[in-house]
Amino acid sequence: MTAEERSGPLAHLVDLARSTVPPMHPAGRPFVLGAAVATFLIRRFSRRAGVLGMVVTAWCAWFFREPKRVTPTRPGLVVSAADGTVSTVGPAVPPAELGLGEEPVPRVSVFLSIFDVHVQRMPATGEVSRISYRPGKFLSADLDKASEDNERNSLLLRTSDGHDIAVVQIAGLIARRIVCFVDEGQRVDAGHTYGLIRFGSRVDVYLPKGSRVLVEPGQKTIGGETVLGLLPGAEI
């Protein structure tokens, strides 16, 4: 039996584990490491507390998971920027800081519970033309006024065919940190991970006027895969 044959089953198990257990985003490593160290110290004094610490450590690793996604590449598609549940669909005025005017455009809001994947992904391929952070309140993210009152980070993405798409990360009731990993002027691909919100939040996507929205309130979304809508002129 060759070495390749002997390693076959083991390699298969490793590949299976990698495909089943999502990798963790680097932003979560300090939290997981801190929880692991605390668990090690607590376990010296209380075995029961140590078990609880291991559960918390595992939960932190799970919370910061970044599963691989297969993003549709067909032109004119706008994919979901987040995993979660569609909370509202309808016309709304984009954040003033993005300079898109005061005319309402189609908006899709996705609410993220603490059980959802919390990385955000680009809804289309293009260039980041503007990023603007604004401090604010920490109302429950499923409230409509959270889009206006809560702490948020707004990003303007211009597609290769000249369409402007706004993506807004909004802090929630227990979310206290919004992270954005891209810069103005950066070229990005649809489905590319660009941000993270801790711990429970909302993401709004503003489509150009004339876009066709393809999701409904209550629908579950998969970041980087679920198609939210079609840009003007695009066809299914």
C-alpha beads as a LAMMPS data file, in Angstrom:
LAMMPS data file: protein, C-alpha beads

236 atoms
235 bonds

1 atom types
1 bond types

-500.0 500.0 xlo xhi
-500.0 500.0 ylo yhi
-500.0 500.0 zlo zhi

Masses

1 110.0

Atoms # bond

1 1 1 0.000 0.000 0.000
2 1 1 1.412 3.389 -0.997
3 1 1 1.707 6.388 1.312
4 1 1 -0.936 8.148 -0.789
5 1 1 -3.396 5.287 -0.237
6 1 1 -2.727 5.216 3.502
7 1 1 -3.274 8.942 3.810
8 1 1 -6.396 8.890 1.665
9 1 1 -9.031 8.305 4.407
10 1 1 -7.318 10.742 6.789
11 1 1 -7.073 13.414 4.118
12 1 1 -10.730 12.848 3.298
13 1 1 -11.706 13.332 6.953
14 1 1 -9.663 16.545 7.152
15 1 1 -11.309 17.897 3.999
16 1 1 -14.724 16.930 5.346
17 1 1 -14.062 18.728 8.627
18 1 1 -12.895 21.844 6.795
19 1 1 -16.004 21.882 4.631
20 1 1 -18.302 21.335 7.636
21 1 1 -16.747 23.683 10.191
22 1 1 -16.559 27.265 8.825
23 1 1 -13.241 29.091 9.249
24 1 1 -13.072 31.922 11.765
25 1 1 -12.562 35.527 10.720
26 1 1 -9.249 36.953 12.034
27 1 1 -11.145 39.686 13.928
28 1 1 -12.480 37.009 16.275
29 1 1 -9.116 35.607 17.328
30 1 1 -8.531 38.032 20.250
31 1 1 -11.966 37.172 21.675
32 1 1 -11.438 33.428 21.351
33 1 1 -7.916 33.637 22.782
34 1 1 -9.122 35.743 25.701
35 1 1 -11.963 33.337 26.436
36 1 1 -9.587 30.374 26.238
37 1 1 -7.086 31.942 28.655
38 1 1 -9.866 32.870 31.075
39 1 1 -11.231 29.324 30.882
40 1 1 -7.788 27.869 31.654
41 1 1 -7.419 30.078 34.724
42 1 1 -10.965 29.525 35.994
43 1 1 -10.740 25.751 35.556
44 1 1 -7.966 25.640 38.175
45 1 1 -10.507 26.750 40.795
46 1 1 -13.785 25.327 39.500
47 1 1 -14.293 22.466 37.070
48 1 1 -17.935 23.443 36.497
49 1 1 -16.973 27.042 35.691
50 1 1 -14.285 25.673 33.409
51 1 1 -16.892 23.752 31.413
52 1 1 -18.933 26.934 31.085
53 1 1 -15.807 28.747 29.933
54 1 1 -15.222 26.142 27.221
55 1 1 -18.783 26.655 26.013
56 1 1 -18.231 30.428 25.869
57 1 1 -14.954 29.942 23.995
58 1 1 -16.614 27.664 21.457
59 1 1 -19.468 30.147 21.045
60 1 1 -17.013 32.986 20.331
61 1 1 -15.324 30.910 17.633
62 1 1 -18.721 30.055 16.161
63 1 1 -19.945 33.661 16.275
64 1 1 -16.975 34.940 14.254
65 1 1 -17.300 32.244 11.592
66 1 1 -16.770 33.202 7.962
67 1 1 -18.189 30.422 5.787
68 1 1 -17.200 30.204 2.145
69 1 1 -19.863 31.357 -0.278
70 1 1 -20.442 30.926 -4.004
71 1 1 -21.479 34.334 -5.376
72 1 1 -23.461 34.616 -8.623
73 1 1 -21.373 36.385 -11.279
74 1 1 -24.118 37.288 -13.725
75 1 1 -24.028 41.040 -14.567
76 1 1 -26.680 43.247 -13.016
77 1 1 -27.264 41.211 -9.861
78 1 1 -27.191 42.677 -6.355
79 1 1 -26.570 40.032 -3.695
80 1 1 -27.245 40.217 0.011
81 1 1 -24.543 41.890 2.090
82 1 1 -25.456 39.843 5.164
83 1 1 -26.932 36.644 6.547
84 1 1 -30.208 37.240 8.332
85 1 1 -33.886 37.949 7.816
86 1 1 -35.343 40.598 5.533
87 1 1 -37.091 43.005 7.908
88 1 1 -38.266 45.746 5.538
89 1 1 -38.456 46.330 1.793
90 1 1 -39.482 49.678 0.323
91 1 1 -38.412 53.146 -0.795
92 1 1 -36.194 55.162 1.556
93 1 1 -33.800 58.100 1.396
94 1 1 -30.128 56.991 1.516
95 1 1 -27.892 58.300 4.333
96 1 1 -27.180 61.986 3.770
97 1 1 -23.435 61.510 4.279
98 1 1 -23.190 59.544 1.018
99 1 1 -24.405 62.450 -1.071
100 1 1 -27.004 60.497 -3.049
101 1 1 -29.706 63.151 -2.733
102 1 1 -33.055 63.152 -0.964
103 1 1 -35.082 61.112 -3.432
104 1 1 -36.205 57.713 -2.069
105 1 1 -34.720 54.618 -3.716
106 1 1 -35.415 50.889 -3.171
107 1 1 -34.047 49.681 0.163
108 1 1 -33.710 46.172 1.580
109 1 1 -33.037 45.870 5.321
110 1 1 -31.660 42.618 6.744
111 1 1 -31.755 41.975 10.489
112 1 1 -28.975 39.852 12.001
113 1 1 -29.662 37.970 15.215
114 1 1 -26.836 36.741 17.441
115 1 1 -27.180 33.349 15.742
116 1 1 -26.445 34.643 12.223
117 1 1 -23.079 34.978 10.508
118 1 1 -21.888 38.509 11.302
119 1 1 -19.433 39.307 8.523
120 1 1 -20.673 41.577 5.746
121 1 1 -20.033 41.026 2.046
122 1 1 -20.027 43.264 -1.004
123 1 1 -23.363 43.210 -2.879
124 1 1 -21.744 43.767 -6.288
125 1 1 -18.411 44.187 -8.047
126 1 1 -17.095 47.732 -8.313
127 1 1 -15.129 50.464 -6.572
128 1 1 -15.628 51.843 -3.069
129 1 1 -16.159 55.546 -3.756
130 1 1 -17.048 56.719 -0.239
131 1 1 -17.055 55.481 3.383
132 1 1 -18.600 57.448 6.219
133 1 1 -18.919 56.510 9.894
134 1 1 -21.508 58.216 12.107
135 1 1 -21.951 57.659 15.858
136 1 1 -25.459 57.299 17.218
137 1 1 -27.833 55.391 19.469
138 1 1 -28.141 51.651 20.047
139 1 1 -31.832 51.005 19.505
140 1 1 -33.066 47.541 18.598
141 1 1 -31.883 46.964 15.019
142 1 1 -35.249 45.575 13.897
143 1 1 -36.886 49.004 14.387
144 1 1 -37.250 51.089 11.238
145 1 1 -35.898 54.228 12.937
146 1 1 -32.650 52.382 13.672
147 1 1 -31.574 53.221 10.113
148 1 1 -31.593 56.904 11.016
149 1 1 -30.806 57.034 14.750
150 1 1 -28.321 54.226 15.394
151 1 1 -24.554 54.200 15.050
152 1 1 -23.737 53.301 11.462
153 1 1 -21.041 52.929 8.846
154 1 1 -22.152 53.844 5.328
155 1 1 -20.356 52.693 2.190
156 1 1 -20.974 53.772 -1.401
157 1 1 -20.116 51.258 -4.096
158 1 1 -19.991 52.239 -7.779
159 1 1 -20.352 49.359 -10.212
160 1 1 -18.410 49.117 -13.481
161 1 1 -21.476 50.265 -15.418
162 1 1 -21.917 53.370 -13.266
163 1 1 -24.627 52.352 -10.790
164 1 1 -24.359 53.506 -7.162
165 1 1 -25.225 51.007 -4.416
166 1 1 -25.184 52.033 -0.757
167 1 1 -24.488 49.507 2.000
168 1 1 -25.002 50.578 5.614
169 1 1 -23.833 48.649 8.669
170 1 1 -26.056 49.550 11.621
171 1 1 -25.322 48.778 15.268
172 1 1 -28.064 47.060 17.249
173 1 1 -29.276 46.856 20.819
174 1 1 -26.237 44.939 22.062
175 1 1 -23.866 45.675 19.175
176 1 1 -21.127 48.062 20.238
177 1 1 -18.572 47.778 17.467
178 1 1 -18.741 48.212 13.688
179 1 1 -15.647 47.221 11.711
180 1 1 -14.924 48.010 8.047
181 1 1 -11.907 46.413 6.338
182 1 1 -11.901 48.251 2.983
183 1 1 -10.768 51.733 1.937
184 1 1 -12.057 54.396 -0.418
185 1 1 -10.859 53.821 -3.968
186 1 1 -10.475 50.077 -3.452
187 1 1 -11.717 47.678 -6.127
188 1 1 -13.831 44.855 -4.692
189 1 1 -15.663 41.804 -5.963
190 1 1 -19.221 40.742 -5.214
191 1 1 -19.269 38.458 -2.168
192 1 1 -15.966 39.854 -0.836
193 1 1 -15.964 40.144 2.982
194 1 1 -15.593 43.809 3.865
195 1 1 -16.886 44.252 7.422
196 1 1 -18.137 42.890 10.716
197 1 1 -20.618 43.948 13.405
198 1 1 -20.573 42.719 17.010
199 1 1 -23.111 41.316 18.288
200 1 1 -26.527 41.532 16.606
201 1 1 -27.261 44.222 14.082
202 1 1 -28.741 45.286 10.750
203 1 1 -27.515 45.919 7.216
204 1 1 -29.359 48.153 4.739
205 1 1 -28.753 47.975 0.991
206 1 1 -29.963 50.905 -1.126
207 1 1 -30.375 50.038 -4.796
208 1 1 -30.425 52.571 -7.667
209 1 1 -33.781 53.962 -8.714
210 1 1 -35.396 51.645 -11.267
211 1 1 -33.917 48.475 -9.745
212 1 1 -36.123 45.430 -9.290
213 1 1 -36.256 43.989 -5.762
214 1 1 -36.594 40.186 -5.638
215 1 1 -36.972 39.492 -1.897
216 1 1 -39.819 39.875 0.588
217 1 1 -40.001 40.681 4.334
218 1 1 -39.494 37.565 6.432
219 1 1 -37.268 35.880 3.845
220 1 1 -33.937 34.455 5.025
221 1 1 -30.839 35.675 3.243
222 1 1 -27.375 34.209 2.753
223 1 1 -24.661 36.832 2.489
224 1 1 -22.889 36.789 -0.845
225 1 1 -25.376 34.337 -2.379
226 1 1 -29.012 35.463 -2.065
227 1 1 -29.962 37.804 -4.905
228 1 1 -31.677 40.909 -3.505
229 1 1 -32.482 42.545 -6.802
230 1 1 -31.622 43.467 -10.368
231 1 1 -29.979 46.716 -11.400
232 1 1 -31.777 48.907 -13.980
233 1 1 -31.647 47.265 -17.398
234 1 1 -30.666 43.828 -16.083
235 1 1 -32.806 40.798 -16.850
236 1 1 -33.296 37.465 -15.106

Bonds

1 1 1 2
2 1 2 3
3 1 3 4
4 1 4 5
5 1 5 6
6 1 6 7
7 1 7 8
8 1 8 9
9 1 9 10
10 1 10 11
11 1 11 12
12 1 12 13
13 1 13 14
14 1 14 15
15 1 15 16
16 1 16 17
17 1 17 18
18 1 18 19
19 1 19 20
20 1 20 21
21 1 21 22
22 1 22 23
23 1 23 24
24 1 24 25
25 1 25 26
26 1 26 27
27 1 27 28
28 1 28 29
29 1 29 30
30 1 30 31
31 1 31 32
32 1 32 33
33 1 33 34
34 1 34 35
35 1 35 36
36 1 36 37
37 1 37 38
38 1 38 39
39 1 39 40
40 1 40 41
41 1 41 42
42 1 42 43
43 1 43 44
44 1 44 45
45 1 45 46
46 1 46 47
47 1 47 48
48 1 48 49
49 1 49 50
50 1 50 51
51 1 51 52
52 1 52 53
53 1 53 54
54 1 54 55
55 1 55 56
56 1 56 57
57 1 57 58
58 1 58 59
59 1 59 60
60 1 60 61
61 1 61 62
62 1 62 63
63 1 63 64
64 1 64 65
65 1 65 66
66 1 66 67
67 1 67 68
68 1 68 69
69 1 69 70
70 1 70 71
71 1 71 72
72 1 72 73
73 1 73 74
74 1 74 75
75 1 75 76
76 1 76 77
77 1 77 78
78 1 78 79
79 1 79 80
80 1 80 81
81 1 81 82
82 1 82 83
83 1 83 84
84 1 84 85
85 1 85 86
86 1 86 87
87 1 87 88
88 1 88 89
89 1 89 90
90 1 90 91
91 1 91 92
92 1 92 93
93 1 93 94
94 1 94 95
95 1 95 96
96 1 96 97
97 1 97 98
98 1 98 99
99 1 99 100
100 1 100 101
101 1 101 102
102 1 102 103
103 1 103 104
104 1 104 105
105 1 105 106
106 1 106 107
107 1 107 108
108 1 108 109
109 1 109 110
110 1 110 111
111 1 111 112
112 1 112 113
113 1 113 114
114 1 114 115
115 1 115 116
116 1 116 117
117 1 117 118
118 1 118 119
119 1 119 120
120 1 120 121
121 1 121 122
122 1 122 123
123 1 123 124
124 1 124 125
125 1 125 126
126 1 126 127
127 1 127 128
128 1 128 129
129 1 129 130
130 1 130 131
131 1 131 132
132 1 132 133
133 1 133 134
134 1 134 135
135 1 135 136
136 1 136 137
137 1 137 138
138 1 138 139
139 1 139 140
140 1 140 141
141 1 141 142
142 1 142 143
143 1 143 144
144 1 144 145
145 1 145 146
146 1 146 147
147 1 147 148
148 1 148 149
149 1 149 150
150 1 150 151
151 1 151 152
152 1 152 153
153 1 153 154
154 1 154 155
155 1 155 156
156 1 156 157
157 1 157 158
158 1 158 159
159 1 159 160
160 1 160 161
161 1 161 162
162 1 162 163
163 1 163 164
164 1 164 165
165 1 165 166
166 1 166 167
167 1 167 168
168 1 168 169
169 1 169 170
170 1 170 171
171 1 171 172
172 1 172 173
173 1 173 174
174 1 174 175
175 1 175 176
176 1 176 177
177 1 177 178
178 1 178 179
179 1 179 180
180 1 180 181
181 1 181 182
182 1 182 183
183 1 183 184
184 1 184 185
185 1 185 186
186 1 186 187
187 1 187 188
188 1 188 189
189 1 189 190
190 1 190 191
191 1 191 192
192 1 192 193
193 1 193 194
194 1 194 195
195 1 195 196
196 1 196 197
197 1 197 198
198 1 198 199
199 1 199 200
200 1 200 201
201 1 201 202
202 1 202 203
203 1 203 204
204 1 204 205
205 1 205 206
206 1 206 207
207 1 207 208
208 1 208 209
209 1 209 210
210 1 210 211
211 1 211 212
212 1 212 213
213 1 213 214
214 1 214 215
215 1 215 216
216 1 216 217
217 1 217 218
218 1 218 219
219 1 219 220
220 1 220 221
221 1 221 222
222 1 222 223
223 1 223 224
224 1 224 225
225 1 225 226
226 1 226 227
227 1 227 228
228 1 228 229
229 1 229 230
230 1 230 231
231 1 231 232
232 1 232 233
233 1 233 234
234 1 234 235
235 1 235 236
